[in-house]
Amino acid sequence: MANDLGHLPKLENLDQENSERLETWYAKAYQDDNLFRTLATDELTLDMFLDWVAVMYGGSSGLDRHMVELCRIRMANINECFH
């Protein structure tokens, strides 16, 4: 559910495990933590997303990494997302 600004709520205070996961996010993805903190409001959703990222970007999906990246860029473009 969106707040008055049209943004989804974000988890401000992370536990130790998610703080460590966020450090990995910064190192391997990017410095913007909005997506991570938004997904962290629901632990199961964050776990599923990070598992999906590990498969897609870890090389075990069987999909060409370049194709995965092209799909990511195209989806971001369609959704007017800067990521």
mmCIF file of the C-alpha atoms, coordinates in Angstrom:
data_MODEL
# 
_entry.id   MODEL 
# 
loop_
_atom_site.group_PDB 
_atom_site.id 
_atom_site.type_symbol 
_atom_site.label_atom_id 
_atom_site.label_alt_id 
_atom_site.label_comp_id 
_atom_site.label_asym_id 
_atom_site.label_entity_id 
_atom_site.label_seq_id 
_atom_site.pdbx_PDB_ins_code 
_atom_site.Cartn_x 
_atom_site.Cartn_y 
_atom_site.Cartn_z 
_atom_site.occupancy 
_atom_site.B_iso_or_equiv 
_atom_site.pdbx_formal_charge 
_atom_site.auth_seq_id 
_atom_site.auth_comp_id 
_atom_site.auth_asym_id 
_atom_site.auth_atom_id 
_atom_site.pdbx_PDB_model_num 
ATOM 1  C CA . MET A 1 1  ? 0.000  0.000   0.000   1.00 0.00 ? 1  MET A CA 1 
ATOM 2  C CA . ALA A 1 2  ? 1.409  3.374   -0.989  1.00 0.00 ? 2  ALA A CA 1 
ATOM 3  C CA . ASN A 1 3  ? 1.781  6.294   1.400   1.00 0.00 ? 3  ASN A CA 1 
ATOM 4  C CA . ASP A 1 4  ? 0.614  9.858   0.615   1.00 0.00 ? 4  ASP A CA 1 
ATOM 5  C CA . LEU A 1 5  ? 3.666  10.489  -1.545  1.00 0.00 ? 5  LEU A CA 1 
ATOM 6  C CA . GLY A 1 6  ? 2.984  7.467   -3.719  1.00 0.00 ? 6  GLY A CA 1 
ATOM 7  C CA . HIS A 1 7  ? 6.008  5.610   -2.421  1.00 0.00 ? 7  HIS A CA 1 
ATOM 8  C CA . LEU A 1 8  ? 5.918  2.267   -0.710  1.00 0.00 ? 8  LEU A CA 1 
ATOM 9  C CA . PRO A 1 9  ? 7.028  2.208   2.930   1.00 0.00 ? 9  PRO A CA 1 
ATOM 10 C CA . LYS A 1 10 ? 10.648 1.340   3.624   1.00 0.00 ? 10 LYS A CA 1 
ATOM 11 C CA . LEU A 1 11 ? 12.136 -0.435  6.612   1.00 0.00 ? 11 LEU A CA 1 
ATOM 12 C CA . GLU A 1 12 ? 14.392 2.070   8.368   1.00 0.00 ? 12 GLU A CA 1 
ATOM 13 C CA . ASN A 1 13 ? 15.971 -0.140  11.043  1.00 0.00 ? 13 ASN A CA 1 
ATOM 14 C CA . LEU A 1 14 ? 17.470 -3.386  9.794   1.00 0.00 ? 14 LEU A CA 1 
ATOM 15 C CA . ASP A 1 15 ? 18.436 -6.317  11.980  1.00 0.00 ? 15 ASP A CA 1 
ATOM 16 C CA . GLN A 1 16 ? 22.019 -7.647  11.896  1.00 0.00 ? 16 GLN A CA 1 
ATOM 17 C CA . GLU A 1 17 ? 21.353 -10.206 9.136   1.00 0.00 ? 17 GLU A CA 1 
ATOM 18 C CA . ASN A 1 18 ? 19.671 -7.709  6.823   1.00 0.00 ? 18 ASN A CA 1 
ATOM 19 C CA . SER A 1 19 ? 22.329 -5.090  7.562   1.00 0.00 ? 19 SER A CA 1 
ATOM 20 C CA . GLU A 1 20 ? 24.926 -7.566  6.304   1.00 0.00 ? 20 GLU A CA 1 
ATOM 21 C CA . ARG A 1 21 ? 22.752 -8.387  3.285   1.00 0.00 ? 21 ARG A CA 1 
ATOM 22 C CA . LEU A 1 22 ? 22.465 -4.661  2.551   1.00 0.00 ? 22 LEU A CA 1 
ATOM 23 C CA . GLU A 1 23 ? 26.265 -4.322  2.612   1.00 0.00 ? 23 GLU A CA 1 
ATOM 24 C CA . THR A 1 24 ? 26.435 -7.086  -0.007  1.00 0.00 ? 24 THR A CA 1 
ATOM 25 C CA . TRP A 1 25 ? 23.726 -5.228  -1.978  1.00 0.00 ? 25 TRP A CA 1 
ATOM 26 C CA . TYR A 1 26 ? 25.895 -2.091  -1.925  1.00 0.00 ? 26 TYR A CA 1 
ATOM 27 C CA . ALA A 1 27 ? 28.971 -4.029  -3.024  1.00 0.00 ? 27 ALA A CA 1 
ATOM 28 C CA . LYS A 1 28 ? 27.346 -6.080  -5.799  1.00 0.00 ? 28 LYS A CA 1 
ATOM 29 C CA . ALA A 1 29 ? 24.384 -4.001  -6.969  1.00 0.00 ? 29 ALA A CA 1 
ATOM 30 C CA . TYR A 1 30 ? 24.264 -0.268  -6.315  1.00 0.00 ? 30 TYR A CA 1 
ATOM 31 C CA . GLN A 1 31 ? 24.243 2.294   -3.513  1.00 0.00 ? 31 GLN A CA 1 
ATOM 32 C CA . ASP A 1 32 ? 20.520 3.078   -3.744  1.00 0.00 ? 32 ASP A CA 1 
ATOM 33 C CA . ASP A 1 33 ? 18.821 1.032   -1.018  1.00 0.00 ? 33 ASP A CA 1 
ATOM 34 C CA . ASN A 1 34 ? 15.182 1.968   -1.759  1.00 0.00 ? 34 ASN A CA 1 
ATOM 35 C CA . LEU A 1 35 ? 14.307 -1.373  -3.366  1.00 0.00 ? 35 LEU A CA 1 
ATOM 36 C CA . PHE A 1 36 ? 16.084 -3.363  -0.651  1.00 0.00 ? 36 PHE A CA 1 
ATOM 37 C CA . ARG A 1 37 ? 14.469 -1.457  2.216   1.00 0.00 ? 37 ARG A CA 1 
ATOM 38 C CA . THR A 1 38 ? 11.045 -1.617  0.551   1.00 0.00 ? 38 THR A CA 1 
ATOM 39 C CA . LEU A 1 39 ? 11.281 -5.389  0.120   1.00 0.00 ? 39 LEU A CA 1 
ATOM 40 C CA . ALA A 1 40 ? 12.669 -5.730  3.669   1.00 0.00 ? 40 ALA A CA 1 
ATOM 41 C CA . THR A 1 41 ? 9.289  -4.694  5.090   1.00 0.00 ? 41 THR A CA 1 
ATOM 42 C CA . ASP A 1 42 ? 8.270  -8.287  4.348   1.00 0.00 ? 42 ASP A CA 1 
ATOM 43 C CA . GLU A 1 43 ? 10.982 -10.841 5.127   1.00 0.00 ? 43 GLU A CA 1 
ATOM 44 C CA . LEU A 1 44 ? 9.562  -13.556 2.849   1.00 0.00 ? 44 LEU A CA 1 
ATOM 45 C CA . THR A 1 45 ? 9.405  -11.164 -0.108  1.00 0.00 ? 45 THR A CA 1 
ATOM 46 C CA . LEU A 1 46 ? 12.982 -10.027 0.480   1.00 0.00 ? 46 LEU A CA 1 
ATOM 47 C CA . ASP A 1 47 ? 14.168 -13.644 0.766   1.00 0.00 ? 47 ASP A CA 1 
ATOM 48 C CA . MET A 1 48 ? 12.401 -14.655 -2.458  1.00 0.00 ? 48 MET A CA 1 
ATOM 49 C CA . PHE A 1 49 ? 13.765 -11.635 -4.342  1.00 0.00 ? 49 PHE A CA 1 
ATOM 50 C CA . LEU A 1 50 ? 17.345 -12.187 -3.168  1.00 0.00 ? 50 LEU A CA 1 
ATOM 51 C CA . ASP A 1 51 ? 17.094 -15.899 -4.024  1.00 0.00 ? 51 ASP A CA 1 
ATOM 52 C CA . TRP A 1 52 ? 15.860 -14.950 -7.503  1.00 0.00 ? 52 TRP A CA 1 
ATOM 53 C CA . VAL A 1 53 ? 18.714 -12.442 -7.907  1.00 0.00 ? 53 VAL A CA 1 
ATOM 54 C CA . ALA A 1 54 ? 21.225 -15.100 -6.854  1.00 0.00 ? 54 ALA A CA 1 
ATOM 55 C CA . VAL A 1 55 ? 19.922 -17.509 -9.501  1.00 0.00 ? 55 VAL A CA 1 
ATOM 56 C CA . MET A 1 56 ? 19.602 -14.934 -12.287 1.00 0.00 ? 56 MET A CA 1 
ATOM 57 C CA . TYR A 1 57 ? 22.873 -13.128 -11.707 1.00 0.00 ? 57 TYR A CA 1 
ATOM 58 C CA . GLY A 1 58 ? 24.826 -15.975 -10.133 1.00 0.00 ? 58 GLY A CA 1 
ATOM 59 C CA . GLY A 1 59 ? 24.943 -17.900 -13.403 1.00 0.00 ? 59 GLY A CA 1 
ATOM 60 C CA . SER A 1 60 ? 22.941 -20.967 -12.365 1.00 0.00 ? 60 SER A CA 1 
ATOM 61 C CA . SER A 1 61 ? 19.771 -19.972 -14.261 1.00 0.00 ? 61 SER A CA 1 
ATOM 62 C CA . GLY A 1 62 ? 21.093 -21.228 -17.579 1.00 0.00 ? 62 GLY A CA 1 
ATOM 63 C CA . LEU A 1 63 ? 20.132 -17.921 -19.185 1.00 0.00 ? 63 LEU A CA 1 
ATOM 64 C CA . ASP A 1 64 ? 22.711 -15.769 -20.904 1.00 0.00 ? 64 ASP A CA 1 
ATOM 65 C CA . ARG A 1 65 ? 23.740 -12.946 -18.545 1.00 0.00 ? 65 ARG A CA 1 
ATOM 66 C CA . HIS A 1 66 ? 23.560 -10.414 -21.347 1.00 0.00 ? 66 HIS A CA 1 
ATOM 67 C CA . MET A 1 67 ? 19.970 -11.423 -22.094 1.00 0.00 ? 67 MET A CA 1 
ATOM 68 C CA . VAL A 1 68 ? 19.048 -11.138 -18.406 1.00 0.00 ? 68 VAL A CA 1 
ATOM 69 C CA . GLU A 1 69 ? 20.519 -7.634  -18.327 1.00 0.00 ? 69 GLU A CA 1 
ATOM 70 C CA . LEU A 1 70 ? 18.732 -6.607  -21.531 1.00 0.00 ? 70 LEU A CA 1 
ATOM 71 C CA . CYS A 1 71 ? 15.436 -7.825  -20.056 1.00 0.00 ? 71 CYS A CA 1 
ATOM 72 C CA . ARG A 1 72 ? 16.104 -5.932  -16.826 1.00 0.00 ? 72 ARG A CA 1 
ATOM 73 C CA . ILE A 1 73 ? 16.840 -2.720  -18.718 1.00 0.00 ? 73 ILE A CA 1 
ATOM 74 C CA . ARG A 1 74 ? 13.766 -3.120  -20.919 1.00 0.00 ? 74 ARG A CA 1 
ATOM 75 C CA . MET A 1 75 ? 11.473 -3.773  -17.942 1.00 0.00 ? 75 MET A CA 1 
ATOM 76 C CA . ALA A 1 76 ? 12.892 -0.725  -16.151 1.00 0.00 ? 76 ALA A CA 1 
ATOM 77 C CA . ASN A 1 77 ? 12.306 1.366   -19.256 1.00 0.00 ? 77 ASN A CA 1 
ATOM 78 C CA . ILE A 1 78 ? 8.712  0.207   -19.644 1.00 0.00 ? 78 ILE A CA 1 
ATOM 79 C CA . ASN A 1 79 ? 8.045  0.902   -15.959 1.00 0.00 ? 79 ASN A CA 1 
ATOM 80 C CA . GLU A 1 80 ? 9.868  4.259   -16.067 1.00 0.00 ? 80 GLU A CA 1 
ATOM 81 C CA . CYS A 1 81 ? 12.304 3.032   -13.419 1.00 0.00 ? 81 CYS A CA 1 
ATOM 82 C CA . PHE A 1 82 ? 15.815 4.470   -13.327 1.00 0.00 ? 82 PHE A CA 1 
ATOM 83 C CA . HIS A 1 83 ? 17.323 1.144   -12.207 1.00 0.00 ? 83 HIS A CA 1 
# 
